[in-house]
Amino acid sequence: MDISKLANNYFVSPQISPDDVAELASAGYTVIICNRPDDEDIGQPSADAIAAACEQHGLEFHHLPVAGMPIAEGIVEKHKVIISSADGHVLAYCRSGQRSAYIFSMSLA
């Protein structure tokens, strides 16, 4: 996994797989945010598949898909609440990690 740290408890990455979730849990992540709409690419794991893996490993999961610009203000506000209430590391992912990083930068404004 190619994970980038943007803040003390906020990290972004490209698409993860259900198999990655156990490793993320072991590394101290407690919350996963999916910013990717289902079926954006052929063969990508669904949000439901990642959510099931998160449930199995005791991680909180949120599906806040973003499919282009502008990003809805509600998505940014939901990110703020999730990050501020997290008890551990938060990993947000999308296709490349760029959307998740952009949402985080908007939450700081």
N, C-alpha and C positions, 0 to 999 in steps of 0.2 A: 504494500500500500504506500502511496505517495501522499503523506500527510503534512500539511503546512500549519504551523502555529501562528495564529493572528493575535491572540491575547492569552492571559494566564490560563483560562479555562475554555477557550474557543479555538477549534481547529477545523480545517477544511480539507477535503480530498475529492478526487474523482470517484466515480461509481465504485461502491463496495459490493461484495457478494455476501450471501448468507453465511458462507464459510469464514468470512473475516470477523464476524461478530464475536466469536469466542475470544479471539486475540484482542479485540478492542476492549472487551470486558476485563480481561486480565491486565490490560495496560491502564486501567483506571477510568475509562470512559463510562459514563452513566446515562448519557442521552445521545441519541442519534436523530438528526434531522435530515430528511430527504427533501431536497429542493428540485427534484427531477420528476416531471410528469411520467406516468407509466407509458410504455410503448413509444418513447422518444426515439429509441434505436431498436433494431431487431436483436433479440436475444438478451436484452438487459434484464436483470432481475427485477421483479415487480416490487413495489413498496410493500405489498402484503407479505412477500417472501422475506424481506428484510425485517419487517415488523414481527413475524413469527420467530425468527432467529433471535431478535432482541428480547422478546418475551421469554424464550427458552433460557436466556442467559441473564435475565434480570435487568435489562436496560430499558429505559423509557424511549419510545419512538414517536416521532411526529412527522407526518407527511404534509409538507407545505410546498406544493409544486409551483414552479415559476416557468412559464413558457414564453418568454420574451419580455421586452421592455414596453412601457414602464412597469416596474415592479409595484404591485398593489401595496398601498400603505399598510393594509392589514397584515400582510406577510412580515413586514419589518417590525411592526409592533408585537406580533406573536413571537418572533425571534427574540426580541428584547426580554419578554416575560420568561420564555424558556431558559435563556442564558442566565438571567438574574436569579432564577429559582433552582438552578441545577446544583446538585450536590456531587460535584466531580466534573470531569472533562466532558465537553460537548463536541461532537463531531457532526458537521454539516457536510453533505455531499451533493453533487450534481454530476453532469457528464465530465467536466474537467476540474471542478472546484471553483471556477471563476464566479459563477452566479452566487454561490454561497459566500464567497469572500466579498462580493459587491453588496449583498444584503447586510452583511456585518458592518461594512463601512457606512451604509445608510443608517444603520441603527445608532451609530455614534454621532450623527449629525443632529 
